[in-house]
Amino acid sequence: MNILINDGISAKGGKMLQEAGFTLFTQKVPQEKLIKFMRDKNIEILLVRSATQVPMEVMEDVPSLKLIGRGGTGLDNIDVDFADQVGVQVINTPNAATQSVAELTMAHLLSLARNLHDSNRNMPLEGDVNFNQLKKDYANAVELKGKVLGIIGYGRIGRKVAEMALGLGMRVMGVKQDSHPENKDDVTLEFYDGQTVTIKVPLVDLDDVLKLSDFITIHTPKQDRYLLDELAFSKMKDGVFIVNVARGGVLDEVALVKAIDDGKVRGAALDVFENEPNPALQILMHPQLSLSPHVGGNTKEAQDRIGEELAEQIIKIFGRQN
C-alpha cells in the first residue's frame, strides 16, 4: 500500500511502516498539487499534521484513498464528516503530545509569573545600560504556590496540567464536562521512586473558574464560538493571567488586548492564534503577551510517540504488507 507522508513523520514511525511492507512517499507536496500527486501515485493512506488541508475535494478526486492519519489531536484541517460519508477512515494520536503540551503550559505560566517573556526581550537591548532599572521593573513577580489555577478543558491535557500544578503547590479547579459530571476528580501524582499521591480536584461551572482563578489555562477542542470574550473577561479577577494552548478561535484576541490594556488581565500566553500563520501585529508586539508559534507538541519525544502511534494503528487496520 502507498502512503503519502506530507507533513513529516518520526524516524521510528517511518521505519515501522517500511518494515511492515508499506511504500512511503515522504516529499512535501504543495496543496495545489496534492490531488494530482495522489492520483498519479495511487495513494491509499495520507498522513498529515496541521499544515496540509484535506477537504472533500481530495477524497472525491482520489478514489484510491482509504485512510487519513492526523499526527496530533485536532482534526480541523480534515473534512471528517465527508470522510465518514464516503468511507474514508480518519485516525489521530490524541495521547502522544499530552506531556509536551502540558509542559509548555507550565513554561508559559512560569514565564508570565516571573516576567521572563518581557525580560528576554529587553535584556539583550538594554541589559548593559539599564540593568538596575530592569531589575526594579520585574520586582512585581509572583509565585505560583498557593495561587488558584482554573482549567478550562479538563481532558487529557487539562488533567496533566493539574498534576504538574499540584506538584508546584497550586490550588487547582477544573470546569465540569458533560462526559465527567462528577464534582471532583481524583488526580494521582506519580514520582520517580514509585510513590504516588492522590488529590481531589474540584470540578465547577465555568463562571466559578472565571471568578475565582488567579491563573486560567485553556485546553479545549475547536469551538463554534469564543469561550473567552469580553463578557468572560469582565467576570475574572483583576490581575488574572491566561494561557491558551488549545485553539486560536476559543479566545477573542481583540477582547484580550482590551482586557490587558484596561488592567483586568495582567498578562497572557498564546501558543495558538486566530490567524495562523500570520498573527495580528497587536498580538505580536504586546509586551504583556508571552508567545510561541504553535509548538505545543513539538518535542522529540512527542514526535516519536506520534509516529509510533500512527504506524501501530495503520498496521493494525491493514495488516503487514510483506
Number of C-alpha atoms within 10 A of each C-alpha: 13 18 22 25 20 20 18 17 22 16 12 15 19 21 17 17 22 15 12 16 16 21 15 17 15 15 11 13 18 11 12 8 9 18 19 14 15 23 16 9 13 17 23 19 24 21 23 23 21 16 11 18 16 22 14 15 11 19 21 14 13 19 15 17 22 17 21 24 22 24 27 25 19 17 20 13 15 22 17 18 11 15 21 11 9 13 12 20 16 20 20 21 20 16 15 23 25 22 20 20 26 24 18 20 27 18 14 26 25 17 20 25 19 18 22 17 19 18 19 12 12 15 14 9 11 13 16 9 10 12 13 10 11 16 12 9 12 14 10 10 14 13 12 19 13 13 17 19 26 29 29 24 19 24 19 16 26 23 22 21 26 28 21 17 22 20 15 15 14 19 20 25 26 28 23 21 17 6 7 13 12 12 15 16 19 12 16 16 16 13 10 6 6 6 8 11 11 12 16 13 19 16 23 18 14 17 12 16 25 23 17 17 23 22 28 24 27 24 24 19 15 15 12 7 11 15 17 18 17 17 10 16 21 15 15 22 18 18 15 21 24 24 26 23 24 25 21 21 19 23 24 18 23 13 16 21 19 14 20 21 14 11 13 19 24 19 26 25 23 25 21 24 25 15 11 11 11 9 15 14 8 11 18 14 10 15 16 19 25 22 20 16 12 18 13 21 22 13 14 11 14 21 23 18 21 27 25 23 21 25 22 15 15 20 17 10 11 9 13 15 13 8
